[in-house]
Amino acid sequence: MLGVYLSGTGNTKHCVEKLTGLLDADAKTIPLENPGVIEQIKNNDTIIFGYPIQFSNAPYMVRDFIKENYMIWDKKKILCVATMGAFSGDGAGCTARLFKRYGALVLGGIHIKMPDSVCDSKLLKKSIEQNREVIRQADKKIENIVGQIRQGVYPQEGLSLFAHMTGLFGQRLWFYKKTAGYTDKLKISDNCTGCGLCVSLCPMKNILLKDGRAVADNKCTMCYRCISRCPQKAITLLGDTVVEQCRCDRY
């Protein structure tokens, strides 16, 4: 068993590590951008695959990764794990359909509510204690799911036709352009001091240092990792001001 995840603020990392560890204490978990991820996937039959939901869709980096490496999914057993701040619809189904196209056996789908990770919007913001409670509930759900899986029952959240229609008409169609590809909308203000932290954190290698300043290219996957960690709060995407730097390890 192997846990693979894309995580911006730590939510998905937390969930995949906990779920994988409870199912198999000897299993590894690695980020999607890890240089050895392909070989690790090839060497494991069962993959717990996690990612955050964006406008009821999987991040473009996740979908791109699955498509580009289509040859490695045949006969793999996949459990899709989608984390979200509020609404998902068919969050797990967005990758499940791709995996099935390339010959994988999708064991199930799991939707886990976690603290909001959009740092430059006031929407869905909660207090630290409220977020801690969200994580406590998420942990309980994971523990319950592990009990079900040990009995041979896999959750099927987000995999039904109804869930597909809910995700499609609830958000995905209305925000299609936001998730149709990578974005070039990442903004870096004059507050940037050129520390280079964002450069090292970006899973897409989309940020470079130029003349002592961070400069964004056009392949941002909207994971919010750089925004949540910038010491100067100099980076934004959907909004123009960092409201709160949301990170799972704060709660």
C-alpha positions in Angstrom: 0.0 0.0 0.0 1.1 3.5 -0.8 -0.3 6.9 0.0 0.1 9.7 -2.6 -1.1 13.2 -2.2 -1.1 16.8 -3.4 -1.4 19.1 -0.4 -1.1 22.8 -0.2 -1.8 23.7 3.4 -1.4 20.3 4.9 -5.0 19.2 5.0 -4.7 16.4 2.4 -1.3 15.3 3.7 -2.8 14.9 7.2 -5.7 12.8 6.0 -3.8 10.5 3.7 -1.1 9.9 6.3 -3.6 9.1 9.0 -5.7 6.8 6.7 -2.7 5.0 5.2 -1.0 4.6 8.6 -4.1 3.1 10.2 -4.6 0.7 7.4 -0.9 -0.4 7.1 1.6 0.8 9.7 4.4 -0.1 7.3 3.0 1.8 4.3 4.7 5.0 2.9 3.1 8.2 2.0 4.7 10.6 -0.5 3.7 13.9 -2.1 2.7 13.9 -5.8 5.7 16.0 -6.8 8.2 13.6 -5.2 10.8 12.6 -7.9 10.4 8.9 -7.0 6.6 8.8 -7.0 6.2 6.9 -10.3 8.5 4.1 -9.3 6.7 3.9 -5.9 3.4 3.6 -7.6 4.7 0.9 -9.9 5.9 -1.1 -6.9 2.6 -1.0 -5.0 -0.7 -2.7 -5.9 -3.0 -0.4 -3.7 -2.8 3.4 -3.8 -4.6 5.8 -1.5 -4.7 8.9 -3.7 -5.6 12.3 -2.1 -6.0 15.9 -3.2 -8.0 19.0 -2.3 -11.1 20.0 -4.2 -11.2 23.2 -6.3 -14.6 24.3 -7.5 -15.8 20.7 -7.4 -12.9 19.5 -9.4 -9.5 17.9 -8.8 -6.6 20.3 -9.2 -5.3 20.4 -12.8 -1.9 19.1 -11.6 -3.6 16.0 -10.3 -5.6 15.3 -13.5 -2.5 16.1 -15.6 -0.4 13.6 -13.6 -3.0 10.8 -14.0 -3.2 11.4 -17.8 0.5 11.8 -18.4 1.2 8.6 -16.6 -1.7 6.6 -18.0 0.4 3.5 -18.4 1.0 2.9 -14.7 -2.6 2.6 -13.6 -3.7 -0.6 -15.2 -4.9 -3.1 -12.6 -3.9 -0.8 -9.7 -6.4 -0.6 -6.8 -7.2 3.0 -6.1 -8.9 4.6 -3.1 -9.7 8.3 -4.0 -9.6 10.7 -1.1 -10.9 14.3 -1.6 -10.6 17.0 1.0 -12.7 20.2 1.0 -13.7 23.2 3.0 -17.4 22.8 2.3 -18.9 21.4 -0.9 -17.6 18.7 -3.2 -20.3 16.9 -5.1 -18.3 14.3 -6.9 -14.8 15.3 -5.7 -13.6 11.7 -5.5 -15.3 10.9 -8.8 -13.3 13.4 -10.7 -10.2 11.2 -10.5 -12.1 7.9 -10.2 -13.4 8.3 -13.7 -9.9 9.0 -15.1 -8.4 6.0 -13.2 -11.1 3.7 -14.6 -10.4 4.9 -18.1 -6.8 3.8 -17.7 -7.6 0.3 -16.3 -7.5 0.9 -12.6 -9.9 -0.7 -10.1 -11.4 2.0 -8.0 -12.1 0.6 -4.5 -14.0 3.6 -3.3 -14.2 7.3 -2.7 -13.9 9.4 0.5 -14.8 13.0 1.1 -13.3 14.6 4.2 -14.2 18.1 5.4 -11.1 20.1 6.6 -10.3 23.7 7.5 -10.7 26.2 4.6 -7.4 26.7 2.7 -8.1 29.7 0.6 -5.9 32.3 2.2 -7.0 35.4 0.3 -10.7 35.1 0.8 -12.9 35.7 3.8 -15.3 33.0 2.8 -15.6 29.9 5.1 -13.1 31.4 7.7 -13.5 29.9 11.2 -11.7 30.4 14.5 -8.8 28.2 15.5 -10.9 26.2 17.9 -13.6 25.7 15.3 -10.9 24.4 12.9 -9.5 22.1 15.5 -13.0 20.7 15.9 -13.2 20.2 12.1 -10.0 18.2 12.2 -11.2 16.2 15.2 -14.3 15.2 13.3 -12.2 14.4 10.2 -10.0 12.1 12.3 -13.1 10.4 13.7 -14.4 9.8 10.2 -11.1 8.4 9.0 -11.0 6.0 12.0 -14.6 4.9 11.3 -13.7 4.4 7.6 -10.7 2.2 8.5 -13.0 0.0 10.6 -15.3 -0.4 7.6 -12.5 -1.2 5.2 -11.2 -3.8 7.5 -14.5 -5.5 7.2 -14.3 -5.2 3.4 -16.6 -2.3 3.0 -15.2 0.7 1.1 -17.0 4.1 1.1 -18.4 5.2 -2.3 -18.6 8.9 -1.7 -18.6 11.0 -4.8 -18.8 8.1 -7.2 -22.5 7.9 -8.0 -24.3 9.5 -10.9 -26.2 11.8 -8.5 -22.9 13.0 -7.0 -21.6 13.6 -10.6 -24.6 15.7 -11.5 -24.3 17.6 -8.2 -20.7 18.5 -8.7 -21.2 19.3 -12.4 -24.2 21.6 -12.1 -23.5 22.8 -8.5 -20.1 24.3 -9.3 -18.0 22.8 -12.1 -19.9 24.2 -15.1 -20.1 27.7 -13.5 -16.4 27.8 -12.7 -15.1 25.8 -15.7 -12.5 28.3 -16.7 -10.9 28.3 -13.2 -10.1 24.6 -13.4 -9.7 24.0 -17.2 -6.0 24.2 -17.0 -3.1 25.8 -15.0 -3.6 29.5 -14.2 -1.4 32.5 -14.7 -3.3 34.6 -12.2 -0.8 34.2 -9.2 0.1 37.7 -8.0 3.3 38.6 -6.1 3.4 42.1 -4.6 6.2 44.5 -3.8 6.2 43.1 -0.3 8.3 40.3 -1.6 11.8 40.2 -0.1 13.2 37.5 -2.4 13.6 34.9 0.4 13.0 32.1 -2.0 10.7 30.0 0.2 7.9 30.0 -2.4 10.4 28.8 -5.0 11.3 25.8 -3.0 7.7 25.0 -2.0 5.9 25.2 -5.3 5.0 21.6 -6.6 4.9 22.9 -10.2 8.2 24.8 -10.0 6.2 27.7 -11.2 8.0 30.5 -9.2 11.5 31.8 -10.0 13.7 34.4 -8.4 14.6 37.2 -10.8 16.6 40.3 -9.7 16.0 39.4 -6.1 12.2 39.1 -6.4 9.9 36.1 -6.8 8.3 35.9 -10.2 5.4 33.6 -11.1 5.1 31.8 -14.4 1.8 30.6 -16.0 1.5 27.0 -14.5 0.0 27.5 -11.1 -2.1 24.6 -9.9 -3.9 26.7 -7.2 -2.7 24.6 -4.3 -2.1 27.7 -2.1 1.1 26.3 -0.6 3.1 29.5 -1.4 0.4 31.8 -0.2 0.0 30.0 3.1 3.7 30.1 3.8 5.0 33.5 2.5 6.5 35.4 5.5 5.5 38.7 3.9 2.0 37.7 2.8 3.1 38.9 -0.6 1.3 36.3 -2.7 -2.4 36.1 -3.7 -4.5 34.3 -6.2 -8.3 34.7 -6.0 -8.2 37.8 -3.9 -5.8 40.8 -3.5 -5.0 40.5 0.3 -4.0 37.6 2.4 -6.8 37.3 5.0 -5.3 34.4 6.9 -2.5 32.0 6.2 -4.3 28.7 6.6 -2.2 25.7 7.6 -3.3 22.4 9.1 -0.3 22.4 11.5 -1.6 25.5 13.2 -4.7 23.7 14.5 
